[in-house]
């Protein structure tokens, strides 16, 4: 998708599209570091992939035996993603995470999020956080970026094991939250 189209989607859907530009390669590097054990991941979800900046990297790194499911509410972005990745499953709402887990009988090992949680109502945020937590495998990883650190407490309330990073080299600069779900034994 061209930058002009991305800007247009932001102007038309600012509540769903978090920025006027796609994520930078620097933010991508923070979100998807080489330390992720790609070979061990069976199921991966990406929430709010937009134009597919993170999707491209996930596709390059994931094991051929793993499954990647995209959750994108914006119809224009969904159509673009479907053209780029016709082999991937694309779902129209991140609130359908748990439904997807029930249908497949297997939780996600990694959930990557580009959703602009700060733009959402408190009720929607809570529903999404609950769905993410419930859909993540024990000891699974949830990685999200935000343009403000204000939601750090919300992430930490569900994921006490969390690392926080930051990059200036994005428009706008972004906070990255890497959260680990506790195992059934801990």
C-alpha positions as CSV (number, residue, x, y, z in Angstrom):
1,X,0.0,0.0,0.0
2,X,1.3,3.4,-0.9
3,X,2.0,6.0,1.9
4,X,-0.7,8.2,0.5
5,X,-3.2,5.4,1.0
6,X,-1.9,4.7,4.5
7,X,-2.4,8.4,5.3
8,X,-5.8,8.3,3.8
9,X,-6.8,5.3,6.0
10,X,-5.5,7.2,9.0
11,X,-7.5,10.3,8.2
12,X,-10.7,8.2,7.6
13,X,-10.2,5.7,10.5
14,X,-8.0,7.4,13.1
15,X,-9.6,5.3,15.9
16,X,-8.4,2.1,14.2
17,X,-5.2,3.3,12.4
18,X,-2.7,4.4,14.9
19,X,-0.2,6.5,12.8
20,X,0.1,8.4,9.5
21,X,3.0,6.2,8.4
22,X,3.7,2.5,8.5
23,X,6.2,1.2,11.2
24,X,9.9,1.8,10.5
25,X,12.5,-1.0,10.1
26,X,13.9,0.1,13.5
27,X,10.5,-0.5,15.2
28,X,10.3,-3.8,13.3
29,X,13.7,-4.8,14.7
30,X,12.5,-4.0,18.3
31,X,9.3,-5.9,17.8
32,X,10.8,-9.0,16.1
33,X,14.3,-9.4,17.4
34,X,16.5,-12.3,16.2
35,X,16.3,-13.9,19.8
36,X,12.7,-15.1,19.1
37,X,12.9,-18.9,18.8
38,X,11.1,-19.0,15.4
39,X,11.8,-22.7,14.9
40,X,9.8,-23.5,18.0
41,X,6.6,-21.5,17.2
42,X,3.6,-23.5,16.0
43,X,1.0,-20.7,15.8
44,X,1.6,-16.9,15.4
45,X,-1.1,-14.2,15.4
46,X,-0.6,-10.7,14.2
47,X,-3.2,-8.1,15.4
48,X,-3.6,-5.0,13.2
49,X,-1.0,-5.8,10.6
50,X,-2.1,-2.8,8.5
51,X,0.1,-2.8,5.4
52,X,2.1,-5.8,6.5
53,X,5.4,-4.3,7.7
54,X,5.7,-6.9,10.5
55,X,4.0,-9.6,8.4
56,X,6.8,-9.5,5.9
57,X,9.4,-10.1,8.6
58,X,7.4,-12.8,10.3
59,X,6.9,-14.6,6.9
60,X,10.7,-14.5,6.3
61,X,11.6,-15.8,9.8
62,X,8.9,-18.3,10.7
63,X,9.2,-22.1,10.2
64,X,7.4,-23.4,7.2
65,X,5.5,-25.7,9.5
66,X,4.1,-22.9,11.6
67,X,0.8,-21.1,11.1
68,X,0.4,-17.3,10.8
69,X,-3.1,-15.8,11.3
70,X,-3.7,-12.1,10.6
71,X,-6.4,-10.1,12.4
72,X,-7.2,-6.9,10.6
73,X,-10.4,-4.9,11.0
74,X,-9.8,-2.3,8.3
75,X,-11.2,-3.5,5.0
76,X,-8.8,-1.7,2.7
77,X,-5.8,-3.1,4.7
78,X,-7.4,-6.6,4.6
79,X,-7.8,-6.5,0.8
80,X,-4.1,-5.4,0.5
81,X,-3.0,-8.2,2.8
82,X,-5.0,-10.7,0.9
83,X,-3.4,-9.7,-2.3
84,X,0.1,-10.0,-0.8
85,X,-0.5,-13.1,1.3
86,X,-3.3,-15.2,-0.3
87,X,-2.0,-18.2,1.5
88,X,-2.6,-16.7,5.0
89,X,-5.8,-16.8,7.0
90,X,-7.0,-13.2,7.5
91,X,-9.7,-12.6,10.2
92,X,-11.7,-9.4,10.4
93,X,-11.5,-8.7,14.1
94,X,-9.0,-9.3,16.9
95,X,-11.8,-10.0,19.3
96,X,-12.2,-13.3,17.3
97,X,-8.8,-14.6,18.7
98,X,-10.5,-17.0,21.2
99,X,-12.9,-18.3,18.5
100,X,-9.9,-19.0,16.3
101,X,-8.1,-20.9,19.2
102,X,-11.3,-23.0,19.8
103,X,-11.7,-23.8,16.1
104,X,-8.0,-24.9,15.7
105,X,-7.8,-26.5,19.2
106,X,-4.4,-24.8,19.8
107,X,-3.4,-21.4,21.3
108,X,-0.9,-19.0,19.9
109,X,2.8,-19.2,20.9
110,X,3.4,-15.6,19.7
111,X,1.0,-12.7,19.4
112,X,2.4,-9.5,17.7
113,X,0.3,-6.4,17.9
114,X,0.2,-3.2,16.0
115,X,-3.2,-2.2,17.5
116,X,-3.5,1.4,18.8
117,X,-4.8,0.4,22.2
118,X,-4.7,4.0,23.5
119,X,-7.2,5.0,20.8
120,X,-9.8,2.4,22.0
121,X,-12.4,2.7,24.7
122,X,-11.5,1.2,28.0
123,X,-14.2,-1.5,27.5
124,X,-12.7,-2.5,24.1
125,X,-9.2,-2.5,25.5
126,X,-10.1,-4.7,28.4
127,X,-11.9,-7.2,26.0
128,X,-8.9,-7.3,23.7
129,X,-6.4,-7.8,26.6
130,X,-8.6,-10.6,28.0
131,X,-8.8,-12.2,24.5
132,X,-5.1,-11.9,24.0
133,X,-4.3,-13.4,27.4
134,X,-6.8,-16.3,26.9
135,X,-5.5,-17.1,23.4
136,X,-1.8,-17.2,24.3
137,X,-0.2,-20.5,25.1
138,X,1.4,-21.0,28.6
139,X,4.8,-19.3,28.4
140,X,3.8,-17.7,25.1
141,X,4.9,-14.2,24.2
142,X,2.8,-11.1,23.4
143,X,4.7,-8.2,21.8
144,X,3.0,-4.8,21.2
145,X,4.1,-1.3,20.5
146,X,2.4,1.9,21.6
147,X,3.1,5.6,21.1
148,X,2.8,6.2,24.9
149,X,3.9,4.4,28.0
150,X,0.5,5.1,29.7
151,X,-0.8,1.5,29.1
152,X,2.2,-0.2,30.7
153,X,0.2,-0.9,33.8
154,X,-2.6,-2.5,31.8
155,X,-0.1,-4.9,30.1
156,X,1.6,-5.6,33.4
157,X,-1.6,-6.5,35.2
158,X,-2.1,-9.4,32.9
159,X,1.6,-10.2,32.1
160,X,3.8,-9.6,35.2
161,X,6.8,-10.8,33.3
162,X,7.4,-7.9,30.9
163,X,10.3,-6.1,29.2
164,X,9.9,-2.6,27.9
165,X,11.9,-1.0,25.1
166,X,11.8,2.2,23.1
167,X,12.8,3.5,19.7
168,X,13.2,7.1,18.6
169,X,13.7,5.9,15.0
170,X,10.0,5.7,14.1
171,X,7.3,8.3,13.3
172,X,6.2,8.8,15.9
173,X,8.7,7.2,18.4
174,X,7.3,4.1,20.0
175,X,7.4,2.0,23.2
176,X,7.7,-1.8,22.8
177,X,6.2,-4.1,25.4
178,X,7.3,-7.8,25.3
179,X,5.1,-9.8,27.7
180,X,5.4,-13.4,28.7
181,X,2.4,-15.5,29.8
182,X,3.1,-17.5,32.9
183,X,3.0,-21.3,32.5
184,X,0.3,-23.4,34.2
185,X,2.8,-24.2,37.0
186,X,3.8,-20.6,37.7
